[in-house]
Amino acid sequence: MATCEVCGNDYWMTFEVRTVSGDVHTFDCFECAVHKLAPICEHCQIRIVGHGVEVSGRFFCCGHCARAVETEQGAEIRDAVGARPS
């Protein structure tokens, strides 16, 4: 058994996540993994669980947030949600 590094639960079904940098984290659920590892949108402060967007090395949850902060390069970001092909 191992202990979740976020909530401290000692659980027989914990799992490890290995990051690109080589760090190893132990969690008992995806909720704890997201809480610890998901980046935070630099505009609205929400955890980015989906793809998100990166502009100038900064992470945003969507094109709207990127455009609100990174006015020049963010203006090029477009969300696909709601867009219909012609």
N, CA, C and O atoms as a GROMACS GRO file, in nm:
protein
  344
    1MET      N    1   0.084  -0.119   0.000
    1MET     CA    2   0.000   0.000   0.000
    1MET      C    3   0.088   0.124   0.000
    1MET      O    4   0.200   0.124   0.050
    2ALA      N    5   0.034   0.229  -0.056
    2ALA     CA    6   0.108   0.355  -0.061
    2ALA      C    7   0.014   0.468  -0.021
    2ALA      O    8  -0.108   0.452  -0.019
    3THR      N    9   0.072   0.582   0.009
    3THR     CA   10  -0.004   0.697   0.056
    3THR      C   11  -0.010   0.805  -0.051
    3THR      O   12   0.091   0.838  -0.113
    4CYS      N   13  -0.130   0.859  -0.073
    4CYS     CA   14  -0.149   0.969  -0.168
    4CYS      C   15  -0.078   1.094  -0.114
    4CYS      O   16  -0.096   1.129   0.002
    5GLU      N   17   0.000   1.158  -0.198
    5GLU     CA   18   0.074   1.276  -0.151
    5GLU      C   19  -0.012   1.400  -0.136
    5GLU      O   20   0.034   1.500  -0.080
    6VAL      N   21  -0.135   1.398  -0.185
    6VAL     CA   22  -0.223   1.513  -0.171
    6VAL      C   23  -0.312   1.500  -0.048
    6VAL      O   24  -0.315   1.589   0.038
    7CYS      N   25  -0.386   1.388  -0.039
    7CYS     CA   26  -0.484   1.375   0.069
    7CYS      C   27  -0.438   1.287   0.184
    7CYS      O   28  -0.500   1.286   0.290
    8GLY      N   29  -0.328   1.214   0.166
    8GLY     CA   30  -0.276   1.132   0.272
    8GLY      C   31  -0.343   0.997   0.289
    8GLY      O   32  -0.311   0.923   0.382
    9ASN      N   33  -0.435   0.964   0.198
    9ASN     CA   34  -0.505   0.836   0.207
    9ASN      C   35  -0.410   0.720   0.180
    9ASN      O   36  -0.338   0.721   0.080
   10ASP      N   37  -0.409   0.622   0.268
   10ASP     CA   38  -0.328   0.503   0.252
   10ASP      C   39  -0.416   0.400   0.182
   10ASP      O   40  -0.509   0.347   0.242
   11TYR      N   41  -0.388   0.373   0.055
   11TYR     CA   42  -0.482   0.300  -0.031
   11TYR      C   43  -0.409   0.195  -0.112
   11TYR      O   44  -0.298   0.219  -0.159
   12TRP      N   45  -0.470   0.079  -0.128
   12TRP     CA   46  -0.405  -0.031  -0.200
   12TRP      C   47  -0.405  -0.011  -0.351
   12TRP      O   48  -0.331  -0.080  -0.421
   13MET      N   49  -0.486   0.081  -0.403
   13MET     CA   50  -0.491   0.103  -0.548
   13MET      C   51  -0.430   0.237  -0.589
   13MET      O   52  -0.472   0.294  -0.690
   14THR      N   53  -0.333   0.286  -0.515
   14THR     CA   54  -0.267   0.410  -0.557
   14THR      C   55  -0.195   0.386  -0.689
   14THR      O   56  -0.172   0.272  -0.729
   15PHE      N   57  -0.161   0.494  -0.755
   15PHE     CA   58  -0.087   0.486  -0.881
   15PHE      C   59   0.019   0.594  -0.884
   15PHE      O   60   0.010   0.693  -0.811
   16GLU      N   61   0.118   0.574  -0.968
   16GLU     CA   62   0.226   0.672  -0.982
   16GLU      C   63   0.214   0.745  -1.115
   16GLU      O   64   0.173   0.688  -1.216
   17VAL      N   65   0.251   0.872  -1.111
   17VAL     CA   66   0.262   0.953  -1.232
   17VAL      C   67   0.406   0.999  -1.241
   17VAL      O   68   0.460   1.059  -1.147
   18ARG      N   69   0.468   0.971  -1.354
   18ARG     CA   70   0.606   1.014  -1.377
   18ARG      C   71   0.603   1.130  -1.476
   18ARG      O   72   0.547   1.119  -1.585
   19THR      N   73   0.664   1.241  -1.437
   19THR     CA   74   0.661   1.360  -1.522
   19THR      C   75   0.781   1.362  -1.616
   19THR      O   76   0.874   1.282  -1.601
   20VAL      N   77   0.777   1.451  -1.711
   20VAL     CA   78   0.886   1.465  -1.808
   20VAL      C   79   1.018   1.496  -1.738
   20VAL      O   80   1.124   1.454  -1.783
   21SER      N   81   1.011   1.570  -1.628
   21SER     CA   82   1.133   1.607  -1.554
   21SER      C   83   1.189   1.491  -1.471
   21SER      O   84   1.296   1.503  -1.412
   22GLY      N   85   1.116   1.378  -1.466
   22GLY     CA   86   1.163   1.263  -1.390
   22GLY      C   87   1.104   1.251  -1.251
   22GLY      O   88   1.132   1.154  -1.180
   23ASP      N   89   1.023   1.348  -1.209
   23ASP     CA   90   0.959   1.340  -1.078
   23ASP      C   91   0.857   1.228  -1.077
   23ASP      O   92   0.793   1.199  -1.179
   24VAL      N   93   0.841   1.164  -0.962
   24VAL     CA   94   0.742   1.058  -0.947
   24VAL      C   95   0.645   1.099  -0.837
   24VAL      O   96   0.687   1.134  -0.727
   25HIS      N   97   0.515   1.096  -0.867
   25HIS     CA   98   0.411   1.134  -0.771
   25HIS      C   99   0.318   1.016  -0.749
   25HIS      O  100   0.292   0.938  -0.841
   26THR      N  101   0.268   1.001  -0.627
   26THR     CA  102   0.177   0.893  -0.592
   26THR      C  103   0.041   0.951  -0.552
   26THR      O  104   0.033   1.040  -0.468
   27PHE      N  105  -0.066   0.898  -0.614
   27PHE     CA  106  -0.201   0.947  -0.589
   27PHE      C  107  -0.297   0.831  -0.569
   27PHE      O  108  -0.271   0.719  -0.613
   28ASP      N  109  -0.408   0.860  -0.501
   28ASP     CA  110  -0.510   0.758  -0.483
   28ASP      C  111  -0.627   0.777  -0.579
   28ASP      O  112  -0.714   0.690  -0.588
   29CYS      N  113  -0.632   0.889  -0.650
   29CYS     CA  114  -0.740   0.915  -0.746
   29CYS      C  115  -0.695   1.024  -0.844
   29CYS      O  116  -0.598   1.096  -0.820
   30PHE      N  117  -0.767   1.032  -0.955
   30PHE     CA  118  -0.734   1.134  -1.055
   30PHE      C  119  -0.760   1.274  -1.003
   30PHE      O  120  -0.690   1.368  -1.042
   31GLU      N  121  -0.857   1.290  -0.916
   31GLU     CA  122  -0.886   1.422  -0.859
   31GLU      C  123  -0.762   1.478  -0.789
   31GLU      O  124  -0.727   1.595  -0.807
   32CYS      N  125  -0.695   1.395  -0.709
   32CYS     CA  126  -0.574   1.440  -0.640
   32CYS      C  127  -0.461   1.468  -0.739
   32CYS      O  128  -0.385   1.563  -0.721
   33ALA      N  129  -0.450   1.385  -0.843
   33ALA     CA  130  -0.346   1.406  -0.944
   33ALA      C  131  -0.367   1.539  -1.016
   33ALA      O  132  -0.272   1.614  -1.038
   34VAL      N  133  -0.491   1.568  -1.052
   34VAL     CA  134  -0.523   1.695  -1.120
   34VAL      C  135  -0.492   1.812  -1.026
   34VAL      O  136  -0.432   1.911  -1.068
   35HIS      N  137  -0.532   1.801  -0.902
   35HIS     CA  138  -0.509   1.908  -0.805
   35HIS      C  139  -0.360   1.941  -0.794
   35HIS      O  140  -0.323   2.058  -0.782
   36LYS      N  141  -0.276   1.840  -0.798
   36LYS     CA  142  -0.132   1.859  -0.781
   36LYS      C  143  -0.062   1.900  -0.910
   36LYS      O  144   0.029   1.984  -0.908
   37LEU      N  145  -0.102   1.841  -1.024
   37LEU     CA  146  -0.021   1.854  -1.145
   37LEU      C  147  -0.076   1.944  -1.255
   37LEU      O  148   0.000   1.994  -1.338
   38ALA      N  149  -0.206   1.966  -1.259
   38ALA     CA  150  -0.263   2.044  -1.369
   38ALA      C  151  -0.220   2.190  -1.360
   38ALA      O  152  -0.221   2.250  -1.252
   39PRO      N  153  -0.181   2.248  -1.474
   39PRO     CA  154  -0.145   2.390  -1.472
   39PRO      C  155  -0.268   2.476  -1.445
   39PRO      O  156  -0.381   2.431  -1.460
   40ILE      N  157  -0.244   2.599  -1.404
   40ILE     CA  158  -0.352   2.693  -1.372
   40ILE      C  159  -0.356   2.802  -1.478
   40ILE      O  160  -0.252   2.859  -1.514
   41CYS      N  161  -0.476   2.831  -1.528
   41CYS     CA  162  -0.493   2.938  -1.628
   41CYS      C  163  -0.447   3.070  -1.568
   41CYS      O  164  -0.484   3.106  -1.457
   42GLU      N  165  -0.365   3.142  -1.644
   42GLU     CA  166  -0.310   3.268  -1.593
   42GLU      C  167  -0.411   3.383  -1.594
   42GLU      O  168  -0.384   3.490  -1.542
   43HIS      N  169  -0.528   3.359  -1.654
   43HIS     CA  170  -0.630   3.464  -1.654
   43HIS      C  171  -0.740   3.437  -1.550
   43HIS      O  172  -0.765   3.521  -1.464
   44CYS      N  173  -0.804   3.320  -1.558
   44CYS     CA  174  -0.919   3.293  -1.470
   44CYS      C  175  -0.886   3.203  -1.352
   44CYS      O  176  -0.971   3.181  -1.266
   45GLN      N  177  -0.764   3.152  -1.346
   45GLN     CA  178  -0.715   3.071  -1.234
   45GLN      C  179  -0.778   2.933  -1.222
   45GLN      O  180  -0.765   2.868  -1.118
   46ILE      N  181  -0.846   2.885  -1.327
   46ILE     CA  182  -0.903   2.750  -1.323
   46ILE      C  183  -0.794   2.648  -1.356
   46ILE      O  184  -0.700   2.679  -1.428
   47ARG      N  185  -0.806   2.526  -1.303
   47ARG     CA  186  -0.712   2.420  -1.339
   47ARG      C  187  -0.739   2.378  -1.482
   47ARG      O  188  -0.854   2.359  -1.521
   48ILE      N  189  -0.634   2.364  -1.560
   48ILE     CA  190  -0.647   2.327  -1.701
   48ILE      C  191  -0.640   2.175  -1.710
   48ILE      O  192  -0.533   2.116  -1.700
   49VAL      N  193  -0.755   2.113  -1.729
   49VAL     CA  194  -0.764   1.969  -1.736
   49VAL      C  195  -0.761   1.922  -1.882
   49VAL      O  196  -0.711   1.813  -1.911
   50GLY      N  197  -0.813   2.002  -1.972
   50GLY     CA  198  -0.813   1.969  -2.115
   50GLY      C  199  -0.686   2.017  -2.182
   50GLY      O  200  -0.582   2.031  -2.118
   51HIS      N  201  -0.696   2.042  -2.311
   51HIS     CA  202  -0.579   2.082  -2.388
   51HIS      C  203  -0.528   2.221  -2.351
   51HIS      O  204  -0.407   2.240  -2.336
   52GLY      N  205  -0.616   2.317  -2.336
   52GLY     CA  206  -0.572   2.452  -2.308
   52GLY      C  207  -0.490   2.508  -2.423
   52GLY      O  208  -0.479   2.445  -2.528
   53VAL      N  209  -0.434   2.626  -2.404
   53VAL     CA  210  -0.348   2.688  -2.505
   53VAL      C  211  -0.226   2.749  -2.436
   53VAL      O  212  -0.232   2.788  -2.320
   54GLU      N  213  -0.118   2.756  -2.510
   54GLU     CA  214   0.004   2.817  -2.460
   54GLU      C  215   0.041   2.932  -2.551
   54GLU      O  216   0.049   2.916  -2.673
   55VAL      N  217   0.062   3.048  -2.492
   55VAL     CA  218   0.102   3.167  -2.567
   55VAL      C  219   0.222   3.228  -2.495
   55VAL      O  220   0.213   3.264  -2.378
   56SER      N  221   0.332   3.238  -2.564
   56SER     CA  222   0.453   3.299  -2.508
   56SER      C  223   0.495   3.231  -2.378
   56SER      O  224   0.540   3.298  -2.285
   57GLY      N  225   0.480   3.101  -2.370
   57GLY     CA  226   0.520   3.028  -2.251
   57GLY      C  227   0.424   3.038  -2.135
   57GLY      O  228   0.455   2.991  -2.025
   58ARG      N  229   0.308   3.097  -2.156
   58ARG     CA  230   0.206   3.111  -2.053
   58ARG      C  231   0.088   3.022  -2.089
   58ARG      O  232   0.054   3.008  -2.206
   59PHE      N  233   0.024   2.960  -1.987
   59PHE     CA  234  -0.084   2.866  -2.011
   59PHE      C  235  -0.220   2.927  -1.980
   59PHE      O  236  -0.238   2.998  -1.881
   60PHE      N  237  -0.315   2.897  -2.069
   60PHE     CA  238  -0.451   2.946  -2.055
   60PHE      C  239  -0.548   2.832  -2.082
   60PHE      O  240  -0.516   2.740  -2.157
   61CYS      N  241  -0.665   2.837  -2.022
   61CYS     CA  242  -0.763   2.730  -2.040
   61CYS      C  243  -0.831   2.737  -2.175
   61CYS      O  244  -0.881   2.635  -2.224
   62CYS      N  245  -0.835   2.855  -2.238
   62CYS     CA  246  -0.906   2.870  -2.365
   62CYS      C  247  -0.854   2.993  -2.438
   62CYS      O  248  -0.778   3.073  -2.384
   63GLY      N  249  -0.898   3.007  -2.563
   63GLY     CA  250  -0.859   3.121  -2.643
   63GLY      C  251  -0.905   3.253  -2.585
   63GLY      O  252  -0.834   3.353  -2.593
   64HIS      N  253  -1.024   3.256  -2.526
   64HIS     CA  254  -1.076   3.379  -2.466
   64HIS      C  255  -0.981   3.433  -2.360
   64HIS      O  256  -0.950   3.552  -2.358
   65CYS      N  257  -0.935   3.345  -2.271
   65CYS     CA  258  -0.843   3.388  -2.165
   65CYS      C  259  -0.708   3.430  -2.223
   65CYS      O  260  -0.647   3.525  -2.175
   66ALA      N  261  -0.662   3.359  -2.325
   66ALA     CA  262  -0.535   3.395  -2.389
   66ALA      C  263  -0.544   3.533  -2.452
   66ALA      O  264  -0.452   3.614  -2.440
   67ARG      N  265  -0.656   3.561  -2.519
   67ARG     CA  266  -0.674   3.692  -2.584
   67ARG      C  267  -0.686   3.804  -2.481
   67ARG      O  268  -0.644   3.916  -2.507
   68ALA      N  269  -0.742   3.774  -2.364
   68ALA     CA  270  -0.759   3.876  -2.261
   68ALA      C  271  -0.627   3.921  -2.202
   68ALA      O  272  -0.614   4.035  -2.157
   69VAL      N  273  -0.527   3.832  -2.202
   69VAL     CA  274  -0.399   3.863  -2.138
   69VAL      C  275  -0.290   3.892  -2.240
   69VAL      O  276  -0.218   3.991  -2.229
   70GLU      N  277  -0.279   3.807  -2.339
   70GLU     CA  278  -0.176   3.821  -2.443
   70GLU      C  279  -0.240   3.884  -2.566
   70GLU      O  280  -0.271   3.814  -2.662
   71THR      N  281  -0.259   4.014  -2.563
   71THR     CA  282  -0.338   4.080  -2.666
   71THR      C  283  -0.283   4.063  -2.807
   71THR      O  284  -0.361   4.041  -2.900
   72GLU      N  285  -0.152   4.072  -2.827
   72GLU     CA  286  -0.097   4.061  -2.962
   72GLU      C  287  -0.096   3.917  -3.013
   72GLU      O  288  -0.162   3.886  -3.112
   73GLN      N  289  -0.022   3.829  -2.946
   73GLN     CA  290  -0.018   3.690  -2.989
   73GLN      C  291  -0.147   3.616  -2.956
   73GLN      O  292  -0.186   3.524  -3.028
   74GLY      N  293  -0.212   3.655  -2.849
   74GLY     CA  294  -0.338   3.592  -2.811
   74GLY      C  295  -0.446   3.616  -2.913
   74GLY      O  296  -0.539   3.535  -2.925
   75ALA      N  297  -0.437   3.725  -2.987
   75ALA     CA  298  -0.537   3.754  -3.090
   75ALA      C  299  -0.541   3.648  -3.198
   75ALA      O  300  -0.641   3.633  -3.267
   76GLU      N  301  -0.433   3.573  -3.212
   76GLU     CA  302  -0.427   3.468  -3.314
   76GLU      C  303  -0.491   3.338  -3.268
   76GLU      O  304  -0.515   3.250  -3.349
   77ILE      N  305  -0.518   3.325  -3.138
   77ILE     CA  306  -0.572   3.202  -3.082
   77ILE      C  307  -0.722   3.196  -3.106
   77ILE      O  308  -0.794   3.292  -3.080
   78ARG      N  309  -0.769   3.082  -3.157
   78ARG     CA  310  -0.911   3.063  -3.179
   78ARG      C  311  -0.956   2.932  -3.113
   78ARG      O  312  -0.887   2.831  -3.123
   79ASP      N  313  -1.070   2.937  -3.047
   79ASP     CA  314  -1.130   2.816  -2.990
   79ASP      C  315  -1.209   2.746  -3.100
   79ASP      O  316  -1.264   2.811  -3.188
   80ALA      N  317  -1.213   2.614  -3.093
   80ALA     CA  318  -1.290   2.537  -3.192
   80ALA      C  319  -1.435   2.517  -3.147
   80ALA      O  320  -1.520   2.481  -3.229
   81VAL      N  321  -1.463   2.538  -3.020
   81VAL     CA  322  -1.596   2.516  -2.970
   81VAL      C  323  -1.694   2.611  -3.038
   81VAL      O  324  -1.673   2.732  -3.041
   82GLY      N  325  -1.800   2.556  -3.091
   82GLY     CA  326  -1.901   2.639  -3.155
   82GLY      C  327  -1.872   2.673  -3.299
   82GLY      O  328  -1.960   2.723  -3.370
   83ALA      N  329  -1.751   2.648  -3.344
   83ALA     CA  330  -1.717   2.678  -3.483
   83ALA      C  331  -1.769   2.567  -3.573
   83ALA      O  332  -1.755   2.449  -3.542
   84ARG      N  333  -1.828   2.607  -3.683
   84ARG     CA  334  -1.881   2.508  -3.778
   84ARG      C  335  -1.807   2.520  -3.910
   84ARG      O  336  -1.785   2.630  -3.961
   85PRO      N  337  -1.769   2.406  -3.963
   85PRO     CA  338  -1.703   2.412  -4.094
   85PRO      C  339  -1.803   2.458  -4.202
   85PRO      O  340  -1.923   2.430  -4.193
   86SER      N  341  -1.753   2.526  -4.300
   86SER     CA  342  -1.844   2.577  -4.405
   86SER      C  343  -1.876   2.472  -4.508
   86SER      O  344  -1.950   2.500  -4.603
   0.00000   0.00000   0.00000
